[in-house]
Amino acid sequence: MKRTAVALSAAALLLPLSACGGSAEAGGGSTVTVTVGYQSKTINTVTAGTLLRSLGYFEKQLNSLHDGHTYKVDWQDYATGAPITAQMTAGKIDIGSMGDFPLLLNAARGKQLGSPTRLVSVTGYNLRGGLNTVVTAPDSKLSSLTDLKGKKVSTSVGSAADGTLVRALQRAGIDPDTGISKLNQQPAVGASALAAGSVDALSQFVAWPGLLAYQGRAKALYDGAQLNLPTFHGVTAREAFVQKHSTVLEAFLKAQAQATDYLNDRPVAAAEKVAAATGLPAEVVYLYNGAHGIATFDPAVKPRLVSALKQDVSVLKAAKLTGDIDVDAFVDDQYVRKALGAAYARRLTAAPAPTAGEVWVKGGEKTVSFASPRALLAYVAGHRNGIRAAYVPDSTTGTLWFADRAVWVADGDRLLPFVAPATARAYIAAHAGARTVSYGAALGRSS
């Protein structure tokens, strides 16, 4: 049963909240209702939310427990992590998924209210930070992050995208508090504000940047992977619930692993399923969740991601959204270790797939990969009416992007794609004779 998304800012998240009760058990104690909070359109969490729900793996795992209980799953869909945390601390959601910065707020909020939560697994991650992007209007004159000084920028305060914005501005020499006018808005509101011209830029998480670019409603200004700092989404669970129903959590994590394997083995089919459930274009879902997509899906709680989470605390503290957070106490991978058994060690050391360009042919159940951007362009040029989508990795960061939305650079015989103008300019400055060309010109040069 879907529940209408509740708009709560991260600041409001840390205000006192009266618990409204709610129990995991109902129906005379023989029926256990497990409430899962997820974000259907935050497609970096699909293996613990949208895709998992559509596949029914969690329900099947619960049915196999044979422990005398009848299990029911109440799936609740939200737009961001903040309302999920609010419901968890009220005892109304047992398991939830959200991004790294919201996870920290989840930890802080749980401790503050005496209702602790634990990070129990990871959904999708990007080791360079490519899941968050700053975009501007298609006709905007802004071409670099430094151009944002004094401008209006929409983001969701306390989100991973806000963290990217803060760090990127700091590196650009702009005070994130006084150098811009920041508007704290839900992603959909920010997208509308960008279209209306009431903000100059939008910093958001998946799948908003890719969606707006695909629709021709925005263009990339800053690729979050330029930070070269990991970003991820994960699964958090109420400690009180887990202590009472640890086998239920293990069943969830086994099901999450199954959904992860489905996504990795059948990325096109997975994208179609997520698209059908969310209304997002499958081409956008695949940009993030495909075989060489921006996100890598693996439930293992990798030390590098935990280290990045610790670094995120200082950003939230500087924004006065939280105080100190004991990340080591918050992270608890014992349940996913038990759920996955011997496979966990392999998953813990697994690396993301190498970057590659892909073409999704109309009617195709698989994409076609290419060793070079030029080869991909040549294929597209020869099959213009048969292409559903073409994707290319940024030549500097590796972030996948739509080929027809990328910034293209010609360097001799080489044709190189970039997500943002600034990275393209940096390449040109270091390579004499290189210059930007239009997508049409790049197609023409490829054959």
N, C-alpha and C positions, 0 to 999 in steps of 0.2 A: 504494500500500500504506500503510495507516494504521499509525502507530506510537503505542503508548500514551503519553499525555501524562506528562511527567516534571515533578514538582513541585520547582521550585528557587526559592528566594527571591532577591531582587535582591542581597542581601548575599553569598549563596553564589556568585552569578554572578561576583563579582569575585575569588574565591579562585583559586589556581593550578589549572590543569586540564591533565592530560597528554593531548596529542593522540593520537588512536587511529588516525591514518592515514586512509585513504579517498581515492579519486581520482575525478575526474569522468569518467575514461575506463576502459572495461572492454572485454572481448571482443577482445583483440588489437589495440586501438587503433582499430578500425573502428566501434565502437559507443560513443557518448558518452551516459552517463547523467547527466541533470540532476536534481539533488535540490532540491525546492522545499519549504520549511517554511512552513506557514500555520496560521491559527487559524480553524477552520471556523465556530465560534460567535461569534467576534469579527467581527460582520457589517459593520464599517466597513472590513474588508480584503477583501471578497468579490471585487472586481475583479482581485485578485492571488491569490485563493485559491479559495474555495468556488464562486462563480459561474464564474470562469475555468475551473476544472477541469471543471465540469459541461458547459460549452459546447464544450470541446475545442479552443479557439482556439490555445492554445500549441502543442499537438501539430501542428496544421495549419500554423502558421508554421514550425515546425522542419522539417516534411516538404517545405516549399517552398524550403529552402536549397540543396538539390542540390549539396552540397560534398563528396560522397564518404563522409560519415558517416551512420550510422544512429543516430537519436536515440531515447532512452527517457526518460520523465519519471517520477521517483519522488516522489509527493506524500506528505508527512508532516504529519500533523495534530497540533497541540498546543493546550493550553489557554491558554497565555500566551506572551509573547515570550522570557522568560528561557531556557527549554530550546532554543529556536531559536538563540539567540545561542551557547549552549554548544556546540551541534552545528556551528555555522558556524565557530567558532574551532578546532574539532577537524578541520575540513576535510570534514565529513560532510554539510553543507547548503550549497548554492551561492547560493540566492536565498531570502530570507525576508521576511515582512511582520509589522509590529508597530506599537505606538503610539509617540508622541513620546518619552516618558520611557524606555521600553525601547530605543528607537533610540539614545538617548544612551549608555545602558549598553552597547549593541552596539558603538558607536564606541570607548568607553573600553576594553572588553574586548579588542577586536581589536587596538588599539594596544598594550595591555599585553602581549599574547602574541605580538606580531610577526606577527599575521594580520589585517591591516587590512581593514575593510569600508567601503562607501560607500553613502550614501543616494542612490538613483537615481531615485525617483519617489514620488508621493503617491497614496494610494488614496482615502480619504474624509476630510473635514475639517468642522469647524464653527468659524466665525470668532469666536463668542462663548464657546465651551467647553461647549456643550450636550450633548456626547457622554458626559459623566460626570455621575452623579447620586448624591446621598446619600439613602437610603431608610430608613424605619423600619417596624416591624410595623403592620398595619392598625389595631390597637387602641391603639397607642402614644399617650401623652400628650405626647410631644415635639412641639413645633410650630415650633421655629426652631433654627438652628445653635447659638446660645448655650446651648440646653438640653442640649447634648452635654457640657458641662463635667463632668468626673468620671465620664463614662459609658464603656462598652465599645463600641468601634467596630471593625468588621472591614473590612479592605481588603487589597490585594495590594501590599506595599511595593515601591516602584520603578516602579509602574505609573502610567499617566496619571490613573487614578482616585485614587490616593494623592496625586499632585501637586495635584489639585483639592481634596482634603480638607485638605491642609497649608495651601494658600493661603486657603481659605475660613475655616479656623479662625483663621489669623493676622488676617484682616480682622475677624473677630468678637471679637478680643481674647483668644483662647485660645491658649496655648502648645501647638503640635501635639505636642511631646515629653512635656510634663508635665501638660497640661490634660485629656487623655483617656487612657484605657487602650486602646492600639492593638493589635489582633491581626492578625498577618500571615498571611492565609489565601488559598487559592485561591478564585475566585469561587463555585464550587459549594459549597465548605465554608462560606464566609461566609453564603451563602443559607440553608443548613441551620441554621447557628448562630442566624441571625435568627429563623427559624421556631421554633426550640427555646427562644428567649428567653435564650440564653446571651450574646448581644450586644444592645446597644440600637439600633445603627444599622449600616448597610452602605454603604460608598462603593465603587462599581464602575463599570466601563466597559460599553459596548454588548456584548451586548444585555440584560445582567442586570437593570438597573433597570426597563426596559420590560417584560421578561418577568415579573418578580415582580409588578409593578403589574397587568398584564393578567390574571394568575392570581389576583389578589386576595390575594396573599401579602405585599404591601408597599405603602406609600404614599410619595410623594416628600416629603422634608424640605428638600432644597436642590437647586436647579437649577444645574448647573455653569455655565450661561450667565450667571448673575449676576456671575461674575468678569469677563466681557467680555474674555477672553483666548483666542486661537485654540488649538484642539487638533486633532490629526490623527493618522492612521496612514500609514505609508509602506513602501516596498520598499527593502531593503538587500541588497547583493550582496558576495560575497568578492572582494577586489581581485585575488587570484591567479587566481581562476576567470575573471574578466572579462578580464584581460590575455591569457588563453589562448583564451577563447571570447567575444569581444565581440559577434560576430554572434548568438550564442545569447541574450545579454542583450537585444540589440535586438529579436530575435524575441519575447522575453517581453514587452517593453514595447509592441510593436505589438499583441500579443494582449491585453494589459491595456487598451489604448486601445479595442480592439474590444469587450471586455467592458463597459467603461465606457459606450460608446455604446449597447450593448444594454440596460443597466440604465436609462439615461436615456430611451431611446426606448420601452422596454416595462417600466416599473417594476412593474406587477402580475405579469407573467409572470416577471420576475426574482425577485420576492419568493417566488413559488410554487416556483421552482427551488431557491432557497436553503433554503426551508423543507423541501423534500423531502430535501435532502442533509444537513440538520443535525438535523431533528426539532423545530426551533423552530416555533412557530405563525407562519403567514404574516402574520398581522395584526401581530405584533411586528416581524418583519423589515421590513414596510412602514413602520412608525412611523419607523424610522431611514433606510431606503433608498428610500422612496417619492418621488413627484414633488416633494413639498414636505417631505420627511423631514428629520430632524435632521441627517443627513450630506449633504454635497455631494461628489459623486465627480468627480475630475479628476486625471489623472496629472501635471499640470504642477507643478513645484516653485516655488510662489509665494513671492516675497520676504517677504511678511507671515508666512508659516508658518516660514520660516527664522529670521526675527527672533524669533518666539515660541519656537523651539527654543533659541535662545541664552539667552533669559530663563529657560528651564527648568533650565539648568545649575546656577544658584545654589541651586535647591531640592534637587537631588541632592547637591550639595556640603555643604549644611547638614545633610543627613541622613547624611553620611559614607558615601555610597554610591559616590562617585567624586570624582576631583580635577578639575582644569581639563580642558576638552574643546575642541579646535579644531573648532568647528562648520563653519567655512568649508572646512576641509580634508576634512571628512566628507561634505559635500554635493557631489554631482557629477551635474549634469543633462545632461552632454554626450551621454549615450547615449539618453535620452528625447527630447532635441532632435533627434538624428539619426533616431531611429525615427519620430517624428511629422512631421518636416519642417516645411513652411510652416504646418501646423495648430498647431504648438506656440505660436507667438506669440498666436494667437487664444485658445487654452486658458489661457495665462498671465494674460490680462486678463479672462477670463470671471468673472462674479459669480454667487453662489448665486441660485437661484430665489426670487422674493418669497414671503413666508409666506402661507399660505392654509389654510382648513379643507377637509377632504376627507371624503367618505363612500364607503365601499366597500360597494356593494350586493351582496347574495348573488347569485352567478352572474355578476357583472360582470367584464369583462375590463379595464375602466378604472374609475377612481374619478370621483366628481362633486365639483367644487370649488365653494366658496361664498365670496362676498365678505365676509360678516360671520358672526360666531358665532351671532347670532340667526337668520339665514337657515338655517344648518346645523341648528340645534336644531329649527326649524319643520319642516324636511324629515324629520329623524329622528322627530319626534313623529307625523308623518303616515304613516310607513312602519316602524313599530316592529318588525314581524316580518320585514322584508326587509333589515335592515341587518347586514352582516358586521362592520364596524368604523367608528367615526367618530373623526376626529382634529381637534384644534383647536390653533392656535398660542398660546402664552402671550402675554398682552396687553402684557407688559413686555419679555420676552427674545426672543420669537418661537419658542421651543422647542416643537416639536410634541408633543402628549400625547393620550392617549385621552380623549375627551369625557366619558365616564362616570367617569373617575378624576381629572379636573381639579377645582380649587377654583373655584367659580363666584361671581361678584360681580354683583349687580344695581345699576346706577347709572342711575336714571330708566328710560328705555326700553331702555337698553343692557344686554346680558348679556355679561360678560367672563370668559374662562377664564384660570386661572393654574396652573402646574405645582405650585408649593409654597405653603403657607400664608403664609409670610413676605412673598412678593411681593404676595399678595392683600391682606394687612394694610397693606402700604406704600401700595398704591393707595387703600384705604379711608381711611387717615389723611389723604390729600391731596385727597379728594373727599367733601365733606359730603353725607350722605344715602346714600352707597353702603354696601352691606352684603352679607355672604355669604349665599348661598342654596344649597339642595341641588340636585343634578343633576335630580331629579324636578321640583322647583319651577321650575328654569330651563326645562325642557321645557314645563311648563305655561304659563309666561309668554311663550313664544316664539310661540304661536299666537293 
